[in-house]
Amino acid sequence: MKYPDGTPARLGDKIVVWEGNEGVVVCSMDTDEYSEDYPKEAFGYLKQGIMVLSEKAGLIHYVEPEASMRLLERRRHGP
């Protein structure tokens, strides 16, 4: 999945889900990335999109982005 600006969503991204509600991407089925707390064994069945743990709405599965979604900070991958 990509954010409205075209940036691909990745595991660990801190995002604005909608104004007043931030969240973190805890797994991305599209890139086959899963966090320790949200493993592929539990969420891989969703097949596509991302799972976001948001402050105000909890866990949300997205296949298409909200129009208001935007990347705030990207977690560094690797060393």
mmCIF file of the N, C-alpha and C atoms, coordinates in Angstrom:
data_MODEL
# 
_entry.id   MODEL 
# 
loop_
_atom_site.group_PDB 
_atom_site.id 
_atom_site.type_symbol 
_atom_site.label_atom_id 
_atom_site.label_alt_id 
_atom_site.label_comp_id 
_atom_site.label_asym_id 
_atom_site.label_entity_id 
_atom_site.label_seq_id 
_atom_site.pdbx_PDB_ins_code 
_atom_site.Cartn_x 
_atom_site.Cartn_y 
_atom_site.Cartn_z 
_atom_site.occupancy 
_atom_site.B_iso_or_equiv 
_atom_site.pdbx_formal_charge 
_atom_site.auth_seq_id 
_atom_site.auth_comp_id 
_atom_site.auth_asym_id 
_atom_site.auth_atom_id 
_atom_site.pdbx_PDB_model_num 
ATOM 1   N N  . MET A 1 1  ? 0.832  -1.177  0.000  1.00 0.00 ? 1  MET A N  1 
ATOM 2   C CA . MET A 1 1  ? 0.000  0.000   0.000  1.00 0.00 ? 1  MET A CA 1 
ATOM 3   C C  . MET A 1 1  ? 0.878  1.241   0.000  1.00 0.00 ? 1  MET A C  1 
ATOM 4   N N  . LYS A 1 2  ? 0.392  2.283   -0.600 1.00 0.00 ? 2  LYS A N  1 
ATOM 5   C CA . LYS A 1 2  ? 1.105  3.561   -0.614 1.00 0.00 ? 2  LYS A CA 1 
ATOM 6   C C  . LYS A 1 2  ? 0.251  4.618   0.065  1.00 0.00 ? 2  LYS A C  1 
ATOM 7   N N  . TYR A 1 3  ? 0.945  5.563   0.696  1.00 0.00 ? 3  TYR A N  1 
ATOM 8   C CA . TYR A 1 3  ? 0.257  6.717   1.263  1.00 0.00 ? 3  TYR A CA 1 
ATOM 9   C C  . TYR A 1 3  ? -0.228 7.596   0.111  1.00 0.00 ? 3  TYR A C  1 
ATOM 10  N N  . PRO A 1 4  ? -1.138 8.535   0.376  1.00 0.00 ? 4  PRO A N  1 
ATOM 11  C CA . PRO A 1 4  ? -1.654 9.384   -0.701 1.00 0.00 ? 4  PRO A CA 1 
ATOM 12  C C  . PRO A 1 4  ? -0.579 10.120  -1.508 1.00 0.00 ? 4  PRO A C  1 
ATOM 13  N N  . ASP A 1 5  ? 0.590  10.400  -0.896 1.00 0.00 ? 5  ASP A N  1 
ATOM 14  C CA . ASP A 1 5  ? 1.657  11.090  -1.640 1.00 0.00 ? 5  ASP A CA 1 
ATOM 15  C C  . ASP A 1 5  ? 2.494  10.147  -2.492 1.00 0.00 ? 5  ASP A C  1 
ATOM 16  N N  . GLY A 1 6  ? 2.156  8.831   -2.482 1.00 0.00 ? 6  GLY A N  1 
ATOM 17  C CA . GLY A 1 6  ? 2.863  7.858   -3.313 1.00 0.00 ? 6  GLY A CA 1 
ATOM 18  C C  . GLY A 1 6  ? 3.981  7.110   -2.606 1.00 0.00 ? 6  GLY A C  1 
ATOM 19  N N  . THR A 1 7  ? 4.303  7.479   -1.365 1.00 0.00 ? 7  THR A N  1 
ATOM 20  C CA . THR A 1 7  ? 5.347  6.799   -0.596 1.00 0.00 ? 7  THR A CA 1 
ATOM 21  C C  . THR A 1 7  ? 4.840  5.430   -0.149 1.00 0.00 ? 7  THR A C  1 
ATOM 22  N N  . PRO A 1 8  ? 5.606  4.359   -0.413 1.00 0.00 ? 8  PRO A N  1 
ATOM 23  C CA . PRO A 1 8  ? 5.183  3.030   0.041  1.00 0.00 ? 8  PRO A CA 1 
ATOM 24  C C  . PRO A 1 8  ? 5.171  2.927   1.571  1.00 0.00 ? 8  PRO A C  1 
ATOM 25  N N  . ALA A 1 9  ? 4.152  2.283   2.114  1.00 0.00 ? 9  ALA A N  1 
ATOM 26  C CA . ALA A 1 9  ? 4.054  2.058   3.561  1.00 0.00 ? 9  ALA A CA 1 
ATOM 27  C C  . ALA A 1 9  ? 5.001  0.939   3.958  1.00 0.00 ? 9  ALA A C  1 
ATOM 28  N N  . ARG A 1 10 ? 5.688  1.119   5.094  1.00 0.00 ? 10 ARG A N  1 
ATOM 29  C CA . ARG A 1 10 ? 6.647  0.119   5.582  1.00 0.00 ? 10 ARG A CA 1 
ATOM 30  C C  . ARG A 1 10 ? 6.449  -0.117  7.068  1.00 0.00 ? 10 ARG A C  1 
ATOM 31  N N  . LEU A 1 11 ? 6.884  -1.278  7.514  1.00 0.00 ? 11 LEU A N  1 
ATOM 32  C CA . LEU A 1 11 ? 6.848  -1.633  8.924  1.00 0.00 ? 11 LEU A CA 1 
ATOM 33  C C  . LEU A 1 11 ? 7.561  -0.561  9.749  1.00 0.00 ? 11 LEU A C  1 
ATOM 34  N N  . GLY A 1 12 ? 6.931  -0.143  10.841 1.00 0.00 ? 12 GLY A N  1 
ATOM 35  C CA . GLY A 1 12 ? 7.549  0.817   11.751 1.00 0.00 ? 12 GLY A CA 1 
ATOM 36  C C  . GLY A 1 12 ? 7.273  2.271   11.430 1.00 0.00 ? 12 GLY A C  1 
ATOM 37  N N  . ASP A 1 13 ? 6.621  2.550   10.295 1.00 0.00 ? 13 ASP A N  1 
ATOM 38  C CA . ASP A 1 13 ? 6.307  3.936   9.954  1.00 0.00 ? 13 ASP A CA 1 
ATOM 39  C C  . ASP A 1 13 ? 5.407  4.554   11.017 1.00 0.00 ? 13 ASP A C  1 
ATOM 40  N N  . LYS A 1 14 ? 5.755  5.755   11.436 1.00 0.00 ? 14 LYS A N  1 
ATOM 41  C CA . LYS A 1 14 ? 4.871  6.536   12.302 1.00 0.00 ? 14 LYS A CA 1 
ATOM 42  C C  . LYS A 1 14 ? 4.080  7.439   11.373 1.00 0.00 ? 14 LYS A C  1 
ATOM 43  N N  . ILE A 1 15 ? 2.748  7.383   11.469 1.00 0.00 ? 15 ILE A N  1 
ATOM 44  C CA . ILE A 1 15 ? 1.912  8.089   10.521 1.00 0.00 ? 15 ILE A CA 1 
ATOM 45  C C  . ILE A 1 15 ? 0.796  8.875   11.204 1.00 0.00 ? 15 ILE A C  1 
ATOM 46  N N  . VAL A 1 16 ? 0.257  9.840   10.464 1.00 0.00 ? 16 VAL A N  1 
ATOM 47  C CA . VAL A 1 16 ? -1.010 10.461  10.825 1.00 0.00 ? 16 VAL A CA 1 
ATOM 48  C C  . VAL A 1 16 ? -2.059 9.620   10.104 1.00 0.00 ? 16 VAL A C  1 
ATOM 49  N N  . VAL A 1 17 ? -2.935 8.979   10.874 1.00 0.00 ? 17 VAL A N  1 
ATOM 50  C CA . VAL A 1 17 ? -3.989 8.165   10.275 1.00 0.00 ? 17 VAL A CA 1 
ATOM 51  C C  . VAL A 1 17 ? -5.081 9.102   9.765  1.00 0.00 ? 17 VAL A C  1 
ATOM 52  N N  . TRP A 1 18 ? -5.507 9.994   10.646 1.00 0.00 ? 18 TRP A N  1 
ATOM 53  C CA . TRP A 1 18 ? -6.364 11.128  10.297 1.00 0.00 ? 18 TRP A CA 1 
ATOM 54  C C  . TRP A 1 18 ? -6.046 12.198  11.314 1.00 0.00 ? 18 TRP A C  1 
ATOM 55  N N  . GLU A 1 19 ? -6.429 13.422  11.069 1.00 0.00 ? 19 GLU A N  1 
ATOM 56  C CA . GLU A 1 19 ? -6.075 14.535  11.951 1.00 0.00 ? 19 GLU A CA 1 
ATOM 57  C C  . GLU A 1 19 ? -6.480 14.225  13.388 1.00 0.00 ? 19 GLU A C  1 
ATOM 58  N N  . GLY A 1 20 ? -5.512 14.308  14.295 1.00 0.00 ? 20 GLY A N  1 
ATOM 59  C CA . GLY A 1 20 ? -5.765 14.025  15.704 1.00 0.00 ? 20 GLY A CA 1 
ATOM 60  C C  . GLY A 1 20 ? -5.578 12.575  16.088 1.00 0.00 ? 20 GLY A C  1 
ATOM 61  N N  . ASN A 1 21 ? -5.160 11.722  15.152 1.00 0.00 ? 21 ASN A N  1 
ATOM 62  C CA . ASN A 1 21 ? -4.951 10.301  15.447 1.00 0.00 ? 21 ASN A CA 1 
ATOM 63  C C  . ASN A 1 21 ? -3.700 9.814   14.727 1.00 0.00 ? 21 ASN A C  1 
ATOM 64  N N  . GLU A 1 22 ? -2.656 9.574   15.512 1.00 0.00 ? 22 GLU A N  1 
ATOM 65  C CA . GLU A 1 22 ? -1.411 9.042   14.952 1.00 0.00 ? 22 GLU A CA 1 
ATOM 66  C C  . GLU A 1 22 ? -1.347 7.553   15.218 1.00 0.00 ? 22 GLU A C  1 
ATOM 67  N N  . GLY A 1 23 ? -0.491 6.862   14.455 1.00 0.00 ? 23 GLY A N  1 
ATOM 68  C CA . GLY A 1 23 ? -0.334 5.431   14.638 1.00 0.00 ? 23 GLY A CA 1 
ATOM 69  C C  . GLY A 1 23 ? 0.992  4.948   14.093 1.00 0.00 ? 23 GLY A C  1 
ATOM 70  N N  . VAL A 1 24 ? 1.227  3.645   14.265 1.00 0.00 ? 24 VAL A N  1 
ATOM 71  C CA . VAL A 1 24 ? 2.444  2.997   13.785 1.00 0.00 ? 24 VAL A CA 1 
ATOM 72  C C  . VAL A 1 24 ? 2.046  1.782   12.958 1.00 0.00 ? 24 VAL A C  1 
ATOM 73  N N  . VAL A 1 25 ? 2.722  1.597   11.825 1.00 0.00 ? 25 VAL A N  1 
ATOM 74  C CA . VAL A 1 25 ? 2.489  0.417   10.998 1.00 0.00 ? 25 VAL A CA 1 
ATOM 75  C C  . VAL A 1 25 ? 3.144  -0.771  11.705 1.00 0.00 ? 25 VAL A C  1 
ATOM 76  N N  . VAL A 1 26 ? 2.322  -1.748  12.127 1.00 0.00 ? 26 VAL A N  1 
ATOM 77  C CA . VAL A 1 26 ? 2.837  -2.890  12.876 1.00 0.00 ? 26 VAL A CA 1 
ATOM 78  C C  . VAL A 1 26 ? 3.011  -4.123  12.005 1.00 0.00 ? 26 VAL A C  1 
ATOM 79  N N  . CYS A 1 27 ? 2.422  -4.117  10.815 1.00 0.00 ? 27 CYS A N  1 
ATOM 80  C CA . CYS A 1 27 ? 2.727  -5.131  9.813  1.00 0.00 ? 27 CYS A CA 1 
ATOM 81  C C  . CYS A 1 27 ? 2.271  -4.647  8.450  1.00 0.00 ? 27 CYS A C  1 
ATOM 82  N N  . SER A 1 28 ? 2.998  -5.113  7.433  1.00 0.00 ? 28 SER A N  1 
ATOM 83  C CA . SER A 1 28 ? 2.661  -4.802  6.046  1.00 0.00 ? 28 SER A CA 1 
ATOM 84  C C  . SER A 1 28 ? 2.605  -6.111  5.285  1.00 0.00 ? 28 SER A C  1 
ATOM 85  N N  . MET A 1 29 ? 1.406  -6.503  4.932  1.00 0.00 ? 29 MET A N  1 
ATOM 86  C CA . MET A 1 29 ? 1.245  -7.729  4.173  1.00 0.00 ? 29 MET A CA 1 
ATOM 87  C C  . MET A 1 29 ? 1.825  -7.556  2.763  1.00 0.00 ? 29 MET A C  1 
ATOM 88  N N  . ASP A 1 30 ? 1.772  -6.321  2.235  1.00 0.00 ? 30 ASP A N  1 
ATOM 89  C CA . ASP A 1 30 ? 2.273  -6.045  0.889  1.00 0.00 ? 30 ASP A CA 1 
ATOM 90  C C  . ASP A 1 30 ? 3.782  -6.252  0.770  1.00 0.00 ? 30 ASP A C  1 
ATOM 91  N N  . THR A 1 31 ? 4.530  -5.926  1.833  1.00 0.00 ? 31 THR A N  1 
ATOM 92  C CA . THR A 1 31 ? 5.992  -6.070  1.796  1.00 0.00 ? 31 THR A CA 1 
ATOM 93  C C  . THR A 1 31 ? 6.470  -7.269  2.608  1.00 0.00 ? 31 THR A C  1 
ATOM 94  N N  . ASP A 1 32 ? 5.515  -8.043  3.151  1.00 0.00 ? 32 ASP A N  1 
ATOM 95  C CA . ASP A 1 32 ? 5.823  -9.228  3.953  1.00 0.00 ? 32 ASP A CA 1 
ATOM 96  C C  . ASP A 1 32 ? 6.668  -8.879  5.178  1.00 0.00 ? 32 ASP A C  1 
ATOM 97  N N  . GLU A 1 33 ? 6.321  -7.768  5.838  1.00 0.00 ? 33 GLU A N  1 
ATOM 98  C CA . GLU A 1 33 ? 7.026  -7.314  7.046  1.00 0.00 ? 33 GLU A CA 1 
ATOM 99  C C  . GLU A 1 33 ? 6.057  -7.374  8.225  1.00 0.00 ? 33 GLU A C  1 
ATOM 100 N N  . TYR A 1 34 ? 6.494  -8.023  9.288  1.00 0.00 ? 34 TYR A N  1 
ATOM 101 C CA . TYR A 1 34 ? 5.656  -8.210  10.472 1.00 0.00 ? 34 TYR A CA 1 
ATOM 102 C C  . TYR A 1 34 ? 6.470  -7.921  11.716 1.00 0.00 ? 34 TYR A C  1 
ATOM 103 N N  . SER A 1 35 ? 5.881  -7.230  12.678 1.00 0.00 ? 35 SER A N  1 
ATOM 104 C CA . SER A 1 35 ? 6.576  -6.961  13.931 1.00 0.00 ? 35 SER A CA 1 
ATOM 105 C C  . SER A 1 35 ? 6.457  -8.185  14.839 1.00 0.00 ? 35 SER A C  1 
ATOM 106 N N  . GLU A 1 36 ? 7.258  -8.191  15.871 1.00 0.00 ? 36 GLU A N  1 
ATOM 107 C CA . GLU A 1 36 ? 7.259  -9.301  16.821 1.00 0.00 ? 36 GLU A CA 1 
ATOM 108 C C  . GLU A 1 36 ? 5.888  -9.468  17.493 1.00 0.00 ? 36 GLU A C  1 
ATOM 109 N N  . ASP A 1 37 ? 5.250  -8.352  17.814 1.00 0.00 ? 37 ASP A N  1 
ATOM 110 C CA . ASP A 1 37 ? 3.944  -8.396  18.485 1.00 0.00 ? 37 ASP A CA 1 
ATOM 111 C C  . ASP A 1 37 ? 2.783  -8.724  17.549 1.00 0.00 ? 37 ASP A C  1 
ATOM 112 N N  . TYR A 1 38 ? 3.009  -8.560  16.237 1.00 0.00 ? 38 TYR A N  1 
ATOM 113 C CA . TYR A 1 38 ? 1.962  -8.811  15.238 1.00 0.00 ? 38 TYR A CA 1 
ATOM 114 C C  . TYR A 1 38 ? 2.559  -9.698  14.141 1.00 0.00 ? 38 TYR A C  1 
ATOM 115 N N  . PRO A 1 39 ? 2.763  -10.988 14.434 1.00 0.00 ? 39 PRO A N  1 
ATOM 116 C CA . PRO A 1 39 ? 3.486  -11.887 13.531 1.00 0.00 ? 39 PRO A CA 1 
ATOM 117 C C  . PRO A 1 39 ? 2.668  -12.323 12.305 1.00 0.00 ? 39 PRO A C  1 
ATOM 118 N N  . LYS A 1 40 ? 3.387  -12.804 11.313 1.00 0.00 ? 40 LYS A N  1 
ATOM 119 C CA . LYS A 1 40 ? 2.773  -13.295 10.079 1.00 0.00 ? 40 LYS A CA 1 
ATOM 120 C C  . LYS A 1 40 ? 1.779  -14.421 10.369 1.00 0.00 ? 40 LYS A C  1 
ATOM 121 N N  . GLU A 1 41 ? 2.086  -15.258 11.337 1.00 0.00 ? 41 GLU A N  1 
ATOM 122 C CA . GLU A 1 41 ? 1.212  -16.377 11.681 1.00 0.00 ? 41 GLU A CA 1 
ATOM 123 C C  . GLU A 1 41 ? -0.177 -15.898 12.089 1.00 0.00 ? 41 GLU A C  1 
ATOM 124 N N  . ALA A 1 42 ? -0.240 -14.715 12.687 1.00 0.00 ? 42 ALA A N  1 
ATOM 125 C CA . ALA A 1 42 ? -1.523 -14.182 13.152 1.00 0.00 ? 42 ALA A CA 1 
ATOM 126 C C  . ALA A 1 42 ? -2.207 -13.282 12.125 1.00 0.00 ? 42 ALA A C  1 
ATOM 127 N N  . PHE A 1 43 ? -1.419 -12.594 11.280 1.00 0.00 ? 43 PHE A N  1 
ATOM 128 C CA . PHE A 1 43 ? -1.996 -11.587 10.394 1.00 0.00 ? 43 PHE A CA 1 
ATOM 129 C C  . PHE A 1 43 ? -1.762 -11.820 8.907  1.00 0.00 ? 43 PHE A C  1 
ATOM 130 N N  . GLY A 1 44 ? -0.982 -12.824 8.561  1.00 0.00 ? 44 GLY A N  1 
ATOM 131 C CA . GLY A 1 44 ? -0.689 -13.106 7.153  1.00 0.00 ? 44 GLY A CA 1 
ATOM 132 C C  . GLY A 1 44 ? -1.914 -13.454 6.332  1.00 0.00 ? 44 GLY A C  1 
ATOM 133 N N  . TYR A 1 45 ? -2.957 -13.960 6.984  1.00 0.00 ? 45 TYR A N  1 
ATOM 134 C CA . TYR A 1 45 ? -4.174 -14.340 6.269  1.00 0.00 ? 45 TYR A CA 1 
ATOM 135 C C  . TYR A 1 45 ? -4.843 -13.137 5.582  1.00 0.00 ? 45 TYR A C  1 
ATOM 136 N N  . LEU A 1 46 ? -4.503 -11.922 6.011  1.00 0.00 ? 46 LEU A N  1 
ATOM 137 C CA . LEU A 1 46 ? -5.113 -10.722 5.428  1.00 0.00 ? 46 LEU A CA 1 
ATOM 138 C C  . LEU A 1 46 ? -4.628 -10.478 3.999  1.00 0.00 ? 46 LEU A C  1 
ATOM 139 N N  . LYS A 1 47 ? -3.489 -11.049 3.646  1.00 0.00 ? 47 LYS A N  1 
ATOM 140 C CA . LYS A 1 47 ? -2.955 -11.068 2.276  1.00 0.00 ? 47 LYS A CA 1 
ATOM 141 C C  . LYS A 1 47 ? -2.454 -9.733  1.727  1.00 0.00 ? 47 LYS A C  1 
ATOM 142 N N  . GLN A 1 48 ? -3.153 -8.624  1.986  1.00 0.00 ? 48 GLN A N  1 
ATOM 143 C CA . GLN A 1 48 ? -2.708 -7.344  1.418  1.00 0.00 ? 48 GLN A CA 1 
ATOM 144 C C  . GLN A 1 48 ? -2.973 -6.194  2.378  1.00 0.00 ? 48 GLN A C  1 
ATOM 145 N N  . GLY A 1 49 ? -2.288 -5.078  2.113  1.00 0.00 ? 49 GLY A N  1 
ATOM 146 C CA . GLY A 1 49 ? -2.478 -3.881  2.925  1.00 0.00 ? 49 GLY A CA 1 
ATOM 147 C C  . GLY A 1 49 ? -1.519 -3.791  4.096  1.00 0.00 ? 49 GLY A C  1 
ATOM 148 N N  . ILE A 1 50 ? -1.903 -2.954  5.064  1.00 0.00 ? 50 ILE A N  1 
ATOM 149 C CA . ILE A 1 50 ? -1.099 -2.739  6.266  1.00 0.00 ? 50 ILE A CA 1 
ATOM 150 C C  . ILE A 1 50 ? -2.005 -2.801  7.493  1.00 0.00 ? 50 ILE A C  1 
ATOM 151 N N  . MET A 1 51 ? -1.393 -3.065  8.638  1.00 0.00 ? 51 MET A N  1 
ATOM 152 C CA . MET A 1 51 ? -2.078 -3.021  9.924  1.00 0.00 ? 51 MET A CA 1 
ATOM 153 C C  . MET A 1 51 ? -1.452 -1.870  10.706 1.00 0.00 ? 51 MET A C  1 
ATOM 154 N N  . VAL A 1 52 ? -2.298 -0.975  11.197 1.00 0.00 ? 52 VAL A N  1 
ATOM 155 C CA . VAL A 1 52 ? -1.843 0.199   11.935 1.00 0.00 ? 52 VAL A CA 1 
ATOM 156 C C  . VAL A 1 52 ? -2.381 0.131   13.357 1.00 0.00 ? 52 VAL A C  1 
ATOM 157 N N  . LEU A 1 53 ? -1.500 0.340   14.324 1.00 0.00 ? 53 LEU A N  1 
ATOM 158 C CA . LEU A 1 53 ? -1.913 0.469   15.717 1.00 0.00 ? 53 LEU A CA 1 
ATOM 159 C C  . LEU A 1 53 ? -2.041 1.964   15.975 1.00 0.00 ? 53 LEU A C  1 
ATOM 160 N N  . SER A 1 54 ? -3.278 2.449   16.086 1.00 0.00 ? 54 SER A N  1 
ATOM 161 C CA . SER A 1 54 ? -3.510 3.885   16.231 1.00 0.00 ? 54 SER A CA 1 
ATOM 162 C C  . SER A 1 54 ? -3.835 4.236   17.678 1.00 0.00 ? 54 SER A C  1 
ATOM 163 N N  . GLU A 1 55 ? -3.570 5.497   18.023 1.00 0.00 ? 55 GLU A N  1 
ATOM 164 C CA . GLU A 1 55 ? -3.783 5.966   19.398 1.00 0.00 ? 55 GLU A CA 1 
ATOM 165 C C  . GLU A 1 55 ? -5.253 5.936   19.789 1.00 0.00 ? 55 GLU A C  1 
ATOM 166 N N  . LYS A 1 56 ? -6.127 6.342   18.892 1.00 0.00 ? 56 LYS A N  1 
ATOM 167 C CA . LYS A 1 56 ? -7.528 6.540   19.250 1.00 0.00 ? 56 LYS A CA 1 
ATOM 168 C C  . LYS A 1 56 ? -8.464 5.430   18.811 1.00 0.00 ? 56 LYS A C  1 
ATOM 169 N N  . ALA A 1 57 ? -8.071 4.629   17.819 1.00 0.00 ? 57 ALA A N  1 
ATOM 170 C CA . ALA A 1 57 ? -8.989 3.609   17.301 1.00 0.00 ? 57 ALA A CA 1 
ATOM 171 C C  . ALA A 1 57 ? -8.429 2.194   17.435 1.00 0.00 ? 57 ALA A C  1 
ATOM 172 N N  . GLY A 1 58 ? -7.233 2.062   18.016 1.00 0.00 ? 58 GLY A N  1 
ATOM 173 C CA . GLY A 1 58 ? -6.652 0.732   18.159 1.00 0.00 ? 58 GLY A CA 1 
ATOM 174 C C  . GLY A 1 58 ? -6.120 0.193   16.844 1.00 0.00 ? 58 GLY A C  1 
ATOM 175 N N  . LEU A 1 59 ? -6.270 -1.092  16.638 1.00 0.00 ? 59 LEU A N  1 
ATOM 176 C CA . LEU A 1 59 ? -5.717 -1.786  15.482 1.00 0.00 ? 59 LEU A CA 1 
ATOM 177 C C  . LEU A 1 59 ? -6.659 -1.654  14.284 1.00 0.00 ? 59 LEU A C  1 
ATOM 178 N N  . ILE A 1 60 ? -6.133 -1.172  13.160 1.00 0.00 ? 60 ILE A N  1 
ATOM 179 C CA . ILE A 1 60 ? -6.943 -0.973  11.954 1.00 0.00 ? 60 ILE A CA 1 
ATOM 180 C C  . ILE A 1 60 ? -6.212 -1.576  10.756 1.00 0.00 ? 60 ILE A C  1 
ATOM 181 N N  . HIS A 1 61 ? -6.932 -2.351  9.954  1.00 0.00 ? 61 HIS A N  1 
ATOM 182 C CA . HIS A 1 61 ? -6.391 -2.918  8.716  1.00 0.00 ? 61 HIS A CA 1 
ATOM 183 C C  . HIS A 1 61 ? -6.798 -2.021  7.555  1.00 0.00 ? 61 HIS A C  1 
ATOM 184 N N  . TYR A 1 62 ? -5.811 -1.628  6.756  1.00 0.00 ? 62 TYR A N  1 
ATOM 185 C CA . TYR A 1 62 ? -6.068 -0.805  5.572  1.00 0.00 ? 62 TYR A CA 1 
ATOM 186 C C  . TYR A 1 62 ? -5.575 -1.527  4.329  1.00 0.00 ? 62 TYR A C  1 
ATOM 187 N N  . VAL A 1 63 ? -6.399 -1.551  3.290  1.00 0.00 ? 63 VAL A N  1 
ATOM 188 C CA . VAL A 1 63 ? -5.978 -2.020  1.973  1.00 0.00 ? 63 VAL A CA 1 
ATOM 189 C C  . VAL A 1 63 ? -5.733 -0.797  1.088  1.00 0.00 ? 63 VAL A C  1 
ATOM 190 N N  . GLU A 1 64 ? -6.534 0.234   1.320  1.00 0.00 ? 64 GLU A N  1 
ATOM 191 C CA . GLU A 1 64 ? -6.380 1.533   0.653  1.00 0.00 ? 64 GLU A CA 1 
ATOM 192 C C  . GLU A 1 64 ? -6.169 2.582   1.741  1.00 0.00 ? 64 GLU A C  1 
ATOM 193 N N  . PRO A 1 65 ? -5.351 3.605   1.460  1.00 0.00 ? 65 PRO A N  1 
ATOM 194 C CA . PRO A 1 65 ? -5.088 4.614   2.493  1.00 0.00 ? 65 PRO A CA 1 
ATOM 195 C C  . PRO A 1 65 ? -6.256 5.572   2.694  1.00 0.00 ? 65 PRO A C  1 
ATOM 196 N N  . GLU A 1 66 ? -6.325 6.128   3.896  1.00 0.00 ? 66 GLU A N  1 
ATOM 197 C CA . GLU A 1 66 ? -7.222 7.261   4.156  1.00 0.00 ? 66 GLU A CA 1 
ATOM 198 C C  . GLU A 1 66 ? -6.635 8.454   3.393  1.00 0.00 ? 66 GLU A C  1 
ATOM 199 N N  . ALA A 1 67 ? -7.477 9.327   2.886  1.00 0.00 ? 67 ALA A N  1 
ATOM 200 C CA . ALA A 1 67 ? -7.003 10.515  2.159  1.00 0.00 ? 67 ALA A CA 1 
ATOM 201 C C  . ALA A 1 67 ? -6.102 11.394  3.028  1.00 0.00 ? 67 ALA A C  1 
ATOM 202 N N  . SER A 1 68 ? -6.329 11.347  4.361  1.00 0.00 ? 68 SER A N  1 
ATOM 203 C CA . SER A 1 68 ? -5.565 12.191  5.282  1.00 0.00 ? 68 SER A CA 1 
ATOM 204 C C  . SER A 1 68 ? -4.273 11.547  5.788  1.00 0.00 ? 68 SER A C  1 
ATOM 205 N N  . MET A 1 69 ? -4.000 10.293  5.418  1.00 0.00 ? 69 MET A N  1 
ATOM 206 C CA . MET A 1 69 ? -2.793 9.616   5.907  1.00 0.00 ? 69 MET A CA 1 
ATOM 207 C C  . MET A 1 69 ? -1.533 10.298  5.398  1.00 0.00 ? 69 MET A C  1 
ATOM 208 N N  . ARG A 1 70 ? -0.551 10.414  6.311  1.00 0.00 ? 70 ARG A N  1 
ATOM 209 C CA . ARG A 1 70 ? 0.759  10.905  5.876  1.00 0.00 ? 70 ARG A CA 1 
ATOM 210 C C  . ARG A 1 70 ? 1.843  10.361  6.790  1.00 0.00 ? 70 ARG A C  1 
ATOM 211 N N  . LEU A 1 71 ? 2.992  10.154  6.209  1.00 0.00 ? 71 LEU A N  1 
ATOM 212 C CA . LEU A 1 71 ? 4.155  9.640   6.925  1.00 0.00 ? 71 LEU A CA 1 
ATOM 213 C C  . LEU A 1 71 ? 4.760  10.743  7.767  1.00 0.00 ? 71 LEU A C  1 
ATOM 214 N N  . LEU A 1 72 ? 4.973  10.461  9.060  1.00 0.00 ? 72 LEU A N  1 
ATOM 215 C CA . LEU A 1 72 ? 5.649  11.403  9.954  1.00 0.00 ? 72 LEU A CA 1 
ATOM 216 C C  . LEU A 1 72 ? 7.114  11.043  10.110 1.00 0.00 ? 72 LEU A C  1 
ATOM 217 N N  . GLU A 1 73 ? 7.377  9.751   10.263 1.00 0.00 ? 73 GLU A N  1 
ATOM 218 C CA . GLU A 1 73 ? 8.743  9.295   10.534 1.00 0.00 ? 73 GLU A CA 1 
ATOM 219 C C  . GLU A 1 73 ? 8.880  7.853   10.078 1.00 0.00 ? 73 GLU A C  1 
ATOM 220 N N  . ARG A 1 74 ? 9.990  7.563   9.402  1.00 0.00 ? 74 ARG A N  1 
ATOM 221 C CA . ARG A 1 74 ? 10.260 6.206   8.947  1.00 0.00 ? 74 ARG A CA 1 
ATOM 222 C C  . ARG A 1 74 ? 11.314 5.579   9.848  1.00 0.00 ? 74 ARG A C  1 
ATOM 223 N N  . ARG A 1 75 ? 11.010 4.379   10.338 1.00 0.00 ? 75 ARG A N  1 
ATOM 224 C CA . ARG A 1 75 ? 11.972 3.647   11.155 1.00 0.00 ? 75 ARG A CA 1 
ATOM 225 C C  . ARG A 1 75 ? 13.117 3.198   10.257 1.00 0.00 ? 75 ARG A C  1 
ATOM 226 N N  . ARG A 1 76 ? 14.312 3.316   10.761 1.00 0.00 ? 76 ARG A N  1 
ATOM 227 C CA . ARG A 1 76 ? 15.468 2.872   9.990  1.00 0.00 ? 76 ARG A CA 1 
ATOM 228 C C  . ARG A 1 76 ? 15.556 1.362   10.023 1.00 0.00 ? 76 ARG A C  1 
ATOM 229 N N  . HIS A 1 77 ? 15.741 0.748   8.856  1.00 0.00 ? 77 HIS A N  1 
ATOM 230 C CA . HIS A 1 77 ? 15.866 -0.703  8.751  1.00 0.00 ? 77 HIS A CA 1 
ATOM 231 C C  . HIS A 1 77 ? 17.342 -1.057  8.584  1.00 0.00 ? 77 HIS A C  1 
ATOM 232 N N  . GLY A 1 78 ? 17.721 -2.147  9.168  1.00 0.00 ? 78 GLY A N  1 
ATOM 233 C CA . GLY A 1 78 ? 19.100 -2.619  9.020  1.00 0.00 ? 78 GLY A CA 1 
ATOM 234 C C  . GLY A 1 78 ? 20.045 -1.941  9.989  1.00 0.00 ? 78 GLY A C  1 
ATOM 235 N N  . PRO A 1 79 ? 21.368 -2.181  9.801  1.00 0.00 ? 79 PRO A N  1 
ATOM 236 C CA . PRO A 1 79 ? 22.370 -1.639  10.731 1.00 0.00 ? 79 PRO A CA 1 
ATOM 237 C C  . PRO A 1 79 ? 22.538 -0.143  10.654 1.00 0.00 ? 79 PRO A C  1 
# 
